[in-house]
Amino acid sequence: MLNARYFLAYSLLMTAVVVASNFLVQFPLQGTLAGINLADLLTFGAFTYPVAFLVTDLTNRQFGPTAARKVVFVGFIAGVVLSILLATPRIAVASGSAFLVGQLLDISVFNRLRRLAWWKAPLMGSVIGSVLDTVIFFSLSFAPVFGFIGPNDDFAIAAAPILGVMSAEAPRWISWAIADFSVKMLIGIVMLLPYGALMSVLRPMPQVERAA
């Protein structure tokens, strides 16, 4: 019964992160940084989405990879439903694929490193998972080679200065991907603070310790 309550809590947290990210993606981040117009590159959803890795890692730490995968699938279903309602089919495919693959990779990396220094498993899991998440989402969403999924976005594939400030040019979606990944890395490091604070409270179940 206790395990079921924890699983429900993690599932609700994951769903909340997915719902919040899908809502906040509508709002550009206003301001400039080193001459970069942040509104052209980022939305507030970029800052909430990486919290999903924290939820996955806490579940994995306490209950192991099988439970973590179940929580990820709950988030995947919520994300797909919201993407179908709020986005184009191409974005829905890209979003669901990126979330599922990135989170499952995070689980695998975390599980391999769980006996190392406390910060290595969550940090490396989120870093490697975020790399794949970013590549899959932005490639499937905007790269012309994946145009068979849905119509190409002419604005996204048009050339522009990288991050809006560099002399070199690239399709705009490349700059969006760079900015998004940078935020994922920043939030991934920040998420080590709540992860470390909760370690003494959310201890691994005995069966997880034995299997590790």
ROSE-4610 file (N, C-alpha, C; in Angstrom, 1 decimal, always signed):
// ROSE-4610
residu = [M/M/M/L/L/L/N/N/N/A/A/A/R/R/R/Y/Y/Y/F/F/F/L/L/L/A/A/A/Y/Y/Y/S/S/S/L/L/L/L/L/L/M/M/M/T/T/T/A/A/A/V/V/V/V/V/V/V/V/V/A/A/A/S/S/S/N/N/N/F/F/F/L/L/L/V/V/V/Q/Q/Q/F/F/F/P/P/P/L/L/L/Q/Q/Q/G/G/G/T/T/T/L/L/L/A/A/A/G/G/G/I/I/I/N/N/N/L/L/L/A/A/A/D/D/D/L/L/L/L/L/L/T/T/T/F/F/F/G/G/G/A/A/A/F/F/F/T/T/T/Y/Y/Y/P/P/P/V/V/V/A/A/A/F/F/F/L/L/L/V/V/V/T/T/T/D/D/D/L/L/L/T/T/T/N/N/N/R/R/R/Q/Q/Q/F/F/F/G/G/G/P/P/P/T/T/T/A/A/A/A/A/A/R/R/R/K/K/K/V/V/V/V/V/V/F/F/F/V/V/V/G/G/G/F/F/F/I/I/I/A/A/A/G/G/G/V/V/V/V/V/V/L/L/L/S/S/S/I/I/I/L/L/L/L/L/L/A/A/A/T/T/T/P/P/P/R/R/R/I/I/I/A/A/A/V/V/V/A/A/A/S/S/S/G/G/G/S/S/S/A/A/A/F/F/F/L/L/L/V/V/V/G/G/G/Q/Q/Q/L/L/L/L/L/L/D/D/D/I/I/I/S/S/S/V/V/V/F/F/F/N/N/N/R/R/R/L/L/L/R/R/R/R/R/R/L/L/L/A/A/A/W/W/W/W/W/W/K/K/K/A/A/A/P/P/P/L/L/L/M/M/M/G/G/G/S/S/S/V/V/V/I/I/I/G/G/G/S/S/S/V/V/V/L/L/L/D/D/D/T/T/T/V/V/V/I/I/I/F/F/F/F/F/F/S/S/S/L/L/L/S/S/S/F/F/F/A/A/A/P/P/P/V/V/V/F/F/F/G/G/G/F/F/F/I/I/I/G/G/G/P/P/P/N/N/N/D/D/D/D/D/D/F/F/F/A/A/A/I/I/I/A/A/A/A/A/A/A/A/A/P/P/P/I/I/I/L/L/L/G/G/G/V/V/V/M/M/M/S/S/S/A/A/A/E/E/E/A/A/A/P/P/P/R/R/R/W/W/W/I/I/I/S/S/S/W/W/W/A/A/A/I/I/I/A/A/A/D/D/D/F/F/F/S/S/S/V/V/V/K/K/K/M/M/M/L/L/L/I/I/I/G/G/G/I/I/I/V/V/V/M/M/M/L/L/L/L/L/L/P/P/P/Y/Y/Y/G/G/G/A/A/A/L/L/L/M/M/M/S/S/S/V/V/V/L/L/L/R/R/R/P/P/P/M/M/M/P/P/P/Q/Q/Q/V/V/V/E/E/E/R/R/R/A/A/A/A/A/A]
num = [1/1/1/2/2/2/3/3/3/4/4/4/5/5/5/6/6/6/7/7/7/8/8/8/9/9/9/10/10/10/11/11/11/12/12/12/13/13/13/14/14/14/15/15/15/16/16/16/17/17/17/18/18/18/19/19/19/20/20/20/21/21/21/22/22/22/23/23/23/24/24/24/25/25/25/26/26/26/27/27/27/28/28/28/29/29/29/30/30/30/31/31/31/32/32/32/33/33/33/34/34/34/35/35/35/36/36/36/37/37/37/38/38/38/39/39/39/40/40/40/41/41/41/42/42/42/43/43/43/44/44/44/45/45/45/46/46/46/47/47/47/48/48/48/49/49/49/50/50/50/51/51/51/52/52/52/53/53/53/54/54/54/55/55/55/56/56/56/57/57/57/58/58/58/59/59/59/60/60/60/61/61/61/62/62/62/63/63/63/64/64/64/65/65/65/66/66/66/67/67/67/68/68/68/69/69/69/70/70/70/71/71/71/72/72/72/73/73/73/74/74/74/75/75/75/76/76/76/77/77/77/78/78/78/79/79/79/80/80/80/81/81/81/82/82/82/83/83/83/84/84/84/85/85/85/86/86/86/87/87/87/88/88/88/89/89/89/90/90/90/91/91/91/92/92/92/93/93/93/94/94/94/95/95/95/96/96/96/97/97/97/98/98/98/99/99/99/100/100/100/101/101/101/102/102/102/103/103/103/104/104/104/105/105/105/106/106/106/107/107/107/108/108/108/109/109/109/110/110/110/111/111/111/112/112/112/113/113/113/114/114/114/115/115/115/116/116/116/117/117/117/118/118/118/119/119/119/120/120/120/121/121/121/122/122/122/123/123/123/124/124/124/125/125/125/126/126/126/127/127/127/128/128/128/129/129/129/130/130/130/131/131/131/132/132/132/133/133/133/134/134/134/135/135/135/136/136/136/137/137/137/138/138/138/139/139/139/140/140/140/141/141/141/142/142/142/143/143/143/144/144/144/145/145/145/146/146/146/147/147/147/148/148/148/149/149/149/150/150/150/151/151/151/152/152/152/153/153/153/154/154/154/155/155/155/156/156/156/157/157/157/158/158/158/159/159/159/160/160/160/161/161/161/162/162/162/163/163/163/164/164/164/165/165/165/166/166/166/167/167/167/168/168/168/169/169/169/170/170/170/171/171/171/172/172/172/173/173/173/174/174/174/175/175/175/176/176/176/177/177/177/178/178/178/179/179/179/180/180/180/181/181/181/182/182/182/183/183/183/184/184/184/185/185/185/186/186/186/187/187/187/188/188/188/189/189/189/190/190/190/191/191/191/192/192/192/193/193/193/194/194/194/195/195/195/196/196/196/197/197/197/198/198/198/199/199/199/200/200/200/201/201/201/202/202/202/203/203/203/204/204/204/205/205/205/206/206/206/207/207/207/208/208/208/209/209/209/210/210/210/211/211/211/212/212/212]
x = [+0.8/+0.0/+0.9/+2.0/+2.9/+3.5/+4.0/+4.6/+3.6/+2.4/+1.3/+1.1/+1.2/+1.0/+2.2/+3.4/+4.5/+4.5/+4.1/+4.0/+3.0/+1.9/+0.9/+1.4/+2.1/+2.7/+3.7/+4.6/+5.6/+4.8/+3.8/+3.1/+2.4/+1.8/+1.1/+2.2/+3.3/+4.4/+4.8/+5.0/+5.5/+4.4/+3.2/+2.1/+2.0/+2.2/+2.2/+3.3/+4.5/+5.6/+5.3/+4.7/+4.4/+3.3/+2.3/+1.2/+1.7/+2.5/+3.0/+3.9/+4.8/+5.7/+4.9/+3.9/+3.0/+2.3/+1.9/+1.2/+2.2/+3.4/+4.3/+5.1/+5.1/+5.8/+5.2/+4.0/+3.3/+3.9/+4.7/+5.1/+6.6/+7.0/+8.5/+9.1/+10.4/+11.1/+11.6/+11.1/+11.5/+12.8/+13.6/+14.9/+16.0/+17.2/+18.4/+19.5/+20.4/+21.6/+22.7/+23.8/+24.9/+24.5/+23.5/+23.0/+22.1/+21.8/+20.9/+19.5/+18.6/+17.2/+16.6/+16.4/+15.9/+14.5/+13.7/+12.3/+12.4/+13.4/+13.6/+14.0/+14.4/+15.0/+14.3/+13.8/+13.3/+11.9/+11.2/+9.9/+10.1/+9.1/+9.2/+9.1/+8.5/+8.5/+9.8/+10.8/+12.2/+12.7/+12.2/+12.7/+12.0/+10.8/+10.0/+10.2/+10.4/+10.6/+11.7/+12.9/+14.0/+13.7/+12.7/+12.3/+11.8/+11.4/+11.0/+12.1/+13.4/+14.5/+14.7/+14.4/+14.4/+13.4/+12.2/+11.1/+11.5/+12.0/+12.5/+13.6/+14.6/+15.7/+15.3/+14.4/+14.0/+13.2/+12.4/+11.7/+12.6/+13.6/+14.6/+15.4/+15.8/+16.6/+15.8/+14.5/+13.8/+13.2/+12.7/+12.0/+12.6/+13.6/+14.3/+13.8/+14.5/+14.2/+12.8/+12.3/+11.0/+9.9/+9.9/+8.9/+9.2/+10.4/+10.7/+10.2/+10.3/+9.8/+8.3/+7.6/+6.1/+5.8/+6.5/+6.2/+6.5/+7.5/+7.8/+6.7/+6.2/+5.1/+3.8/+3.6/+2.5/+2.7/+3.9/+4.2/+4.1/+4.5/+4.5/+3.1/+2.2/+0.8/+0.2/+0.5/+0.0/+0.5/+1.8/+2.4/+1.8/+1.6/+1.0/-0.4/-1.2/-2.5/-2.5/-1.7/-1.6/-1.1/-0.1/+0.5/-0.5/-1.3/-2.3/-3.4/-3.7/-4.7/-4.1/-2.8/-2.3/-1.3/-0.8/+0.2/-0.1/+0.8/+0.6/+1.0/+0.6/+0.9/+2.5/+3.2/+4.6/+5.3/+4.8/+5.4/+5.0/+3.8/+3.3/+4.2/+4.5/+5.4/+6.8/+7.3/+8.7/+8.7/+7.7/+7.7/+7.6/+6.7/+6.5/+7.7/+8.3/+9.5/+10.7/+10.9/+12.0/+11.9/+10.7/+10.5/+10.7/+10.1/+10.2/+11.7/+12.3/+13.7/+14.7/+14.5/+15.4/+15.3/+14.0/+13.8/+14.3/+14.0/+14.4/+15.9/+16.6/+18.1/+18.6/+17.9/+18.3/+18.2/+17.1/+17.0/+18.1/+18.5/+19.5/+20.9/+21.2/+22.5/+22.5/+21.4/+21.3/+21.5/+20.9/+21.0/+22.4/+23.2/+24.5/+25.5/+25.1/+26.0/+25.5/+24.4/+23.8/+24.7/+25.7/+26.6/+27.8/+28.0/+29.1/+28.7/+29.5/+29.2/+27.8/+27.1/+25.7/+25.2/+26.1/+25.6/+25.9/+26.7/+27.1/+25.9/+25.1/+24.0/+23.0/+22.4/+21.4/+22.0/+23.2/+23.8/+24.0/+24.7/+25.1/+23.8/+22.9/+21.6/+20.9/+20.8/+20.1/+20.8/+22.2/+23.0/+22.8/+23.0/+23.0/+21.5/+20.6/+19.2/+18.8/+19.3/+18.9/+19.5/+20.7/+21.4/+20.4/+20.0/+19.2/+17.8/+17.3/+16.0/+16.0/+17.0/+17.1/+17.3/+18.2/+18.5/+17.2/+16.5/+15.3/+14.2/+13.9/+12.8/+13.0/+14.2/+14.3/+14.6/+15.2/+15.4/+14.0/+13.3/+12.0/+11.0/+11.1/+10.2/+10.5/+11.8/+12.1/+13.1/+13.9/+14.8/+14.1/+14.4/+13.7/+13.7/+14.7/+14.8/+13.6/+13.0/+11.9/+10.6/+10.6/+9.4/+8.3/+8.6/+7.5/+6.6/+7.0/+6.2/+5.1/+5.4/+4.5/+5.2/+4.4/+5.0/+6.2/+7.1/+8.3/+7.9/+8.5/+8.2/+9.3/+8.8/+9.8/+10.6/+9.9/+10.6/+11.7/+11.4/+12.4/+13.6/+13.4/+14.5/+15.3/+14.8/+15.4/+16.7/+17.8/+19.1/+19.0/+19.7/+19.8/+21.1/+21.6/+22.8/+22.6/+23.5/+23.4/+23.2/+22.1/+21.7/+21.4/+21.3/+21.0/+22.1/+23.3/+24.4/+25.7/+25.8/+27.1/+27.1/+28.3/+28.5/+28.1/+28.3/+27.9/+26.4/+25.9/+24.5/+24.1/+22.9/+22.4/+20.9/+20.2/+18.7/+18.3/+17.2/+16.8/+16.7/+16.2/+15.9/+17.2/+18.3/+19.6/+19.8/+19.6/+19.7/+18.8/+17.5/+16.6/+17.0/+17.6/+18.1/+19.3/+20.2/+21.3/+20.9/+19.9/+19.4/+18.7/+17.9/+17.1/+18.0/+19.0/+20.0/+20.8/+21.1/+21.8/+21.0/+19.7/+18.8/+18.7/+18.6/+18.5/+19.7/+20.9/+22.1/+22.1/+21.6/+21.6/+20.6/+19.4/+18.4/+18.8/+19.5/+20.0/+21.0/+21.8/+22.8/+22.0/+21.0/+20.2/+19.4/+18.9/+18.1/+18.9/+20.2/+21.0/+20.8/+20.4/+20.1/+18.9/+17.7/+16.6/+16.9/+17.6/+17.9/+18.7/+19.8/+20.6/+19.9/+19.0/+18.2/+17.3/+16.8/+15.8/+16.4/+17.7/+18.3/+18.1/+18.1/+18.0/+16.5/+15.6/+14.2/+13.7/+14.1/+13.6/+14.7/+14.8/+15.8/+15.4/+16.4/+16.1/+15.4/+14.4/+13.8/+14.8/+14.6/+15.6/+15.9/+14.8/+15.0/+15.8/+15.7/+16.5/+18.0/+18.3/+19.6/+20.2/+19.5/+20.0/+20.3/+19.4/+19.6/+20.6/+21.0/+21.9/+23.3]
y = [-1.2/+0.0/+1.3/+1.2/+2.4/+2.6/+1.5/+1.6/+2.2/+1.7/+2.2/+3.7/+4.2/+5.6/+6.4/+5.9/+6.6/+6.6/+5.4/+5.4/+6.4/+6.5/+7.4/+8.9/+9.1/+10.5/+10.8/+9.9/+10.1/+10.3/+9.5/+9.6/+10.9/+11.4/+12.7/+13.8/+13.7/+14.7/+14.7/+13.6/+13.5/+14.1/+13.8/+14.4/+15.9/+16.4/+17.8/+18.5/+17.9/+18.5/+18.5/+17.5/+17.4/+18.4/+18.5/+19.4/+20.9/+21.2/+22.5/+22.9/+22.0/+22.3/+22.5/+21.7/+21.9/+23.2/+23.7/+25.0/+26.1/+26.0/+27.2/+27.3/+26.3/+26.5/+27.5/+28.0/+29.1/+30.4/+30.6/+31.9/+32.1/+32.9/+33.2/+33.8/+33.5/+34.1/+35.5/+36.5/+37.9/+38.3/+39.0/+39.5/+39.3/+39.8/+39.6/+39.1/+38.3/+37.8/+37.9/+38.7/+38.8/+39.2/+40.0/+40.4/+39.5/+38.4/+37.3/+37.6/+37.7/+37.9/+36.6/+36.4/+35.1/+34.8/+35.7/+35.5/+34.8/+34.9/+34.3/+32.8/+32.4/+31.1/+30.2/+30.8/+30.0/+30.3/+29.3/+29.6/+29.1/+29.5/+29.1/+27.5/+26.9/+25.4/+24.7/+25.4/+24.8/+24.7/+25.5/+25.5/+24.4/+24.1/+23.1/+21.6/+21.5/+20.2/+19.3/+19.9/+19.1/+18.5/+19.1/+18.5/+17.1/+16.7/+15.3/+14.3/+14.7/+13.9/+13.7/+14.7/+14.6/+13.6/+13.7/+12.7/+11.3/+11.1/+9.8/+9.2/+10.1/+9.6/+9.3/+10.1/+9.8/+8.5/+8.2/+7.0/+5.8/+6.0/+4.9/+4.6/+5.7/+5.5/+4.7/+5.1/+4.4/+3.1/+2.9/+1.7/+0.9/+1.5/+0.7/+1.1/+0.5/+0.9/+0.5/-0.6/-1.0/+0.0/+0.4/+1.4/+2.7/+3.1/+4.4/+4.3/+3.2/+3.1/+3.3/+2.7/+2.9/+4.4/+5.1/+6.5/+7.3/+6.9/+7.5/+7.3/+6.1/+5.8/+6.6/+6.9/+7.7/+9.1/+9.7/+11.0/+11.0/+9.9/+9.8/+9.9/+9.1/+9.1/+10.5/+11.2/+12.5/+13.5/+13.4/+14.2/+14.1/+12.8/+12.5/+13.1/+12.9/+13.4/+14.9/+15.6/+17.1/+17.6/+16.9/+17.3/+17.1/+16.1/+15.9/+17.0/+17.4/+18.5/+19.9/+20.1/+21.5/+21.7/+20.6/+20.8/+20.1/+20.3/+19.6/+18.1/+17.2/+15.8/+15.6/+16.4/+16.3/+16.6/+17.7/+18.1/+17.0/+16.5/+15.4/+14.2/+13.8/+12.6/+12.9/+14.1/+14.5/+14.6/+15.2/+15.4/+14.0/+13.2/+11.9/+11.0/+11.0/+10.2/+10.6/+12.0/+12.5/+12.3/+12.5/+12.3/+10.8/+9.9/+8.5/+8.0/+8.3/+7.8/+8.4/+9.7/+10.4/+10.0/+9.8/+9.3/+7.9/+7.0/+5.6/+5.5/+6.3/+6.3/+6.8/+7.8/+8.3/+7.2/+6.4/+5.3/+4.3/+4.0/+3.0/+3.5/+4.8/+5.4/+5.5/+6.0/+6.1/+4.7/+3.7/+2.4/+1.8/+2.1/+1.7/+2.4/+3.7/+4.5/+4.7/+4.0/+4.3/+4.0/+3.2/+2.9/+3.9/+4.8/+5.7/+6.9/+7.9/+9.1/+9.6/+10.1/+10.3/+11.2/+12.1/+13.1/+12.5/+11.5/+11.1/+10.4/+9.6/+8.9/+9.9/+10.8/+11.8/+12.8/+13.2/+14.2/+13.6/+12.4/+11.8/+11.3/+10.8/+10.3/+11.4/+12.6/+13.7/+14.3/+14.4/+14.9/+14.1/+12.8/+11.9/+11.8/+11.7/+11.7/+13.0/+14.1/+15.4/+15.6/+15.0/+15.1/+14.4/+13.2/+12.4/+13.1/+13.5/+14.2/+15.4/+16.2/+17.4/+17.1/+16.2/+15.8/+15.2/+14.3/+13.7/+14.7/+15.5/+16.5/+17.5/+18.2/+19.2/+18.7/+17.5/+16.9/+16.5/+15.7/+15.3/+16.4/+17.5/+18.6/+19.5/+19.7/+20.7/+20.4/+19.3/+19.0/+18.6/+19.2/+18.9/+17.4/+16.6/+15.2/+14.4/+15.0/+14.3/+14.9/+15.6/+16.2/+15.2/+13.9/+12.9/+12.8/+13.3/+13.2/+14.3/+15.4/+16.6/+17.7/+18.7/+19.8/+20.5/+20.9/+21.7/+23.1/+23.6/+25.0/+25.9/+26.7/+27.5/+28.5/+29.0/+29.9/+29.2/+28.0/+27.2/+26.8/+26.5/+26.0/+27.1/+28.3/+29.4/+29.8/+30.1/+30.5/+31.8/+31.8/+33.0/+32.9/+34.0/+34.0/+33.0/+32.2/+31.3/+32.0/+31.7/+32.4/+33.8/+34.2/+35.6/+36.6/+36.1/+37.1/+36.7/+35.4/+35.0/+35.3/+35.3/+35.6/+34.4/+33.2/+32.0/+31.9/+31.3/+31.1/+29.6/+29.3/+27.9/+28.0/+27.0/+27.0/+27.4/+28.2/+28.7/+27.6/+26.4/+25.4/+24.9/+25.1/+24.7/+25.6/+26.9/+27.8/+27.5/+27.1/+26.7/+25.5/+24.6/+23.4/+23.7/+24.5/+24.9/+25.6/+26.5/+27.2/+26.3/+25.4/+24.4/+23.5/+23.0/+22.1/+22.8/+24.0/+24.8/+24.9/+25.2/+25.3/+23.9/+22.9/+21.5/+21.2/+21.6/+21.4/+22.3/+23.5/+24.4/+23.8/+23.4/+22.9/+21.5/+20.7/+19.5/+19.6/+20.6/+20.9/+21.4/+22.3/+22.8/+21.7/+20.8/+19.7/+18.7/+18.8/+18.1/+18.5/+19.7/+20.2/+19.5/+19.5/+18.8/+17.3/+16.7/+15.3/+15.0/+15.7/+15.5/+15.7/+16.7/+16.9/+15.8/+15.1/+14.1/+12.7/+12.6/+11.2/+10.5/+11.3/+10.7/+10.3/+10.9/+10.7/+9.5/+9.6/+8.6/+7.6/+6.7/+5.7/+4.5/+3.8/+2.7/+1.6/+0.9/-0.2/-1.4/-2.3/-3.4/-4.1/-4.4/-5.2/-4.4/-3.1/-2.3/-2.4/-2.3/-2.4/-3.7/-4.8/-6.1/-6.3/-5.7/-5.9/-5.0/-3.9/-2.9/-3.5]
z = [+0.0/+0.0/+0.0/+0.8/+0.9/-0.5/-1.1/-2.4/-3.5/-3.4/-4.3/-4.1/-2.9/-2.7/-3.2/-3.0/-3.6/-5.1/-5.7/-7.2/-7.7/-7.0/-7.4/-7.3/-6.2/-6.0/-7.1/-7.5/-8.5/-9.9/-10.1/-11.4/-11.5/-10.4/-10.4/-10.6/-10.0/-10.2/-11.6/-12.2/-13.6/-14.5/-14.3/-15.1/-14.9/-13.7/-13.4/-14.2/-14.2/-15.0/-16.5/-17.0/-18.4/-18.8/-17.9/-18.2/-18.1/-17.1/-16.9/-18.1/-18.6/-19.7/-21.0/-21.2/-22.4/-22.4/-21.2/-21.1/-21.2/-20.5/-20.4/-21.7/-22.6/-23.9/-24.8/-24.4/-25.1/-24.8/-23.8/-23.3/-23.5/-24.4/-24.6/-23.4/-23.1/-22.0/-22.5/-21.8/-22.2/-21.6/-22.3/-21.8/-22.7/-22.4/-23.2/-22.3/-22.9/-22.2/-23.1/-22.8/-23.7/-25.1/-25.2/-26.5/-27.2/-26.6/-27.2/-26.7/-27.7/-27.4/-27.0/-25.7/-25.2/-25.7/-26.0/-26.5/-27.8/-28.6/-29.9/-29.8/-28.6/-28.4/-27.4/-26.4/-25.3/-24.8/-24.3/-23.6/-22.1/-21.3/-19.9/-19.8/-20.7/-20.7/-20.7/-21.2/-21.2/-19.8/-18.9/-17.5/-16.6/-17.0/-16.2/-16.7/-18.0/-18.6/-18.0/-17.7/-17.2/-15.8/-15.1/-13.7/-13.9/-15.1/-15.3/-15.0/-15.3/-15.0/-13.5/-12.7/-11.2/-10.7/-11.2/-10.8/-11.2/-12.4/-12.8/-11.9/-11.6/-10.8/-9.4/-8.8/-7.5/-7.4/-8.4/-8.5/-8.7/-9.5/-9.8/-8.5/-7.8/-6.6/-5.6/-5.4/-4.3/-4.7/-5.9/-6.3/-7.5/-8.1/-9.1/-10.5/-11.5/-12.9/-13.4/-12.9/-13.4/-13.0/-11.8/-11.3/-12.1/-12.3/-12.9/-14.4/-15.0/-16.4/-16.4/-15.4/-15.4/-15.2/-14.3/-14.1/-15.4/-16.2/-17.4/-18.4/-18.5/-19.4/-19.0/-17.8/-17.4/-17.9/-17.8/-18.3/-19.8/-20.5/-21.9/-22.4/-21.8/-22.2/-22.0/-20.9/-20.6/-21.7/-22.0/-23.0/-24.4/-24.8/-26.1/-26.2/-25.2/-25.2/-25.4/-24.6/-24.6/-26.0/-26.5/-27.8/-28.9/-28.9/-29.9/-29.8/-28.6/-28.4/-28.8/-28.5/-28.5/-29.7/-30.3/-31.3/-32.6/-33.6/-34.8/-34.6/-35.5/-35.4/-35.4/-36.2/-36.3/-34.9/-34.3/-33.0/-32.0/-32.1/-31.1/-31.2/-32.4/-32.6/-32.1/-32.4/-31.9/-30.4/-29.8/-28.3/-27.6/-28.1/-27.4/-27.5/-28.7/-29.0/-28.1/-28.1/-27.4/-25.9/-25.4/-23.9/-23.6/-24.3/-24.0/-24.1/-25.2/-25.3/-24.3/-24.1/-23.2/-21.8/-21.4/-20.0/-19.8/-20.8/-20.6/-20.6/-21.4/-21.3/-20.0/-19.5/-18.1/-17.1/-17.2/-16.2/-16.3/-17.6/-17.8/-17.3/-17.6/-17.1/-15.6/-15.0/-13.6/-12.9/-13.4/-12.8/-12.8/-13.9/-14.0/-13.0/-12.7/-11.8/-10.4/-10.0/-8.7/-7.5/-7.7/-6.5/-6.5/-7.4/-7.4/-6.5/-6.5/-5.8/-6.0/-5.0/-5.0/-6.2/-6.6/-7.7/-9.1/-9.2/-10.6/-11.3/-10.7/-11.4/-11.9/-11.0/-11.5/-12.5/-12.3/-13.2/-14.6/-14.6/-15.9/-16.6/-15.8/-16.4/-17.1/-16.5/-17.0/-18.2/-18.1/-19.2/-20.5/-20.3/-21.5/-22.0/-21.1/-21.5/-22.2/-21.8/-22.4/-23.8/-23.9/-25.3/-26.3/-26.0/-26.9/-27.1/-25.9/-26.0/-26.9/-26.8/-27.6/-29.1/-29.4/-30.7/-31.4/-30.7/-31.3/-31.5/-30.5/-30.6/-31.7/-31.7/-32.7/-34.1/-34.2/-35.5/-36.1/-35.3/-35.9/-36.1/-35.3/-35.4/-36.6/-36.9/-37.9/-39.0/-38.8/-39.9/-41.2/-42.3/-43.6/-43.9/-43.5/-43.8/-43.2/-42.2/-41.5/-42.0/-43.1/-43.7/-43.9/-44.0/-44.3/-43.1/-41.9/-40.7/-40.8/-41.3/-41.4/-42.2/-42.5/-43.3/-42.6/-43.4/-42.9/-42.5/-41.4/-41.0/-41.6/-42.6/-43.4/-42.5/-41.4/-40.5/-39.8/-39.3/-38.5/-39.3/-40.6/-41.4/-42.1/-42.0/-42.7/-42.0/-42.7/-42.1/-41.3/-40.2/-39.4/-38.6/-38.1/-37.2/-36.0/-35.7/-34.6/-33.3/-32.6/-31.3/-31.6/-32.8/-33.1/-33.0/-32.7/-32.4/-33.1/-33.6/-34.2/-35.7/-36.2/-37.6/-38.5/-38.0/-38.7/-38.7/-39.7/-39.8/-39.8/-39.4/-39.4/-39.4/-39.7/-39.6/-38.2/-38.1/-36.8/-35.7/-36.1/-35.2/-34.5/-35.1/-34.5/-33.3/-33.4/-32.3/-31.2/-31.6/-30.6/-29.8/-30.5/-29.9/-28.9/-29.3/-28.5/-27.2/-27.4/-26.2/-25.3/-25.8/-25.0/-24.3/-24.9/-24.3/-23.2/-23.4/-22.4/-21.1/-21.3/-20.1/-19.4/-20.2/-19.6/-18.7/-19.2/-18.4/-17.1/-17.2/-16.1/-15.0/-15.5/-14.6/-14.0/-14.8/-14.4/-13.2/-13.2/-12.1/-10.9/-11.1/-10.0/-9.3/-10.1/-9.6/-8.7/-8.7/-7.7/-6.3/-6.1/-4.8/-4.1/-4.8/-4.2/-4.1/-5.1/-5.1/-3.9/-3.6/-2.5/-1.2/-1.1/+0.1/+0.4/-0.6/-0.4/-0.2/-0.4/-0.4/+1.0/+2.1/+3.4/+3.7/+2.9/+3.2/+2.3/+1.0/+0.0/-0.2/+0.8/+0.7/-0.2/-0.8/-1.7/-0.9/-1.5/-1.0/-0.9/+0.1/+0.3/-1.0/-1.8/-3.0/-4.1/-4.0/-5.0/-4.6/-3.3/-2.8/-3.1/-3.0/-3.3/-4.8/-5.6/-7.1/-7.7/-7.0/-7.5/-7.6]
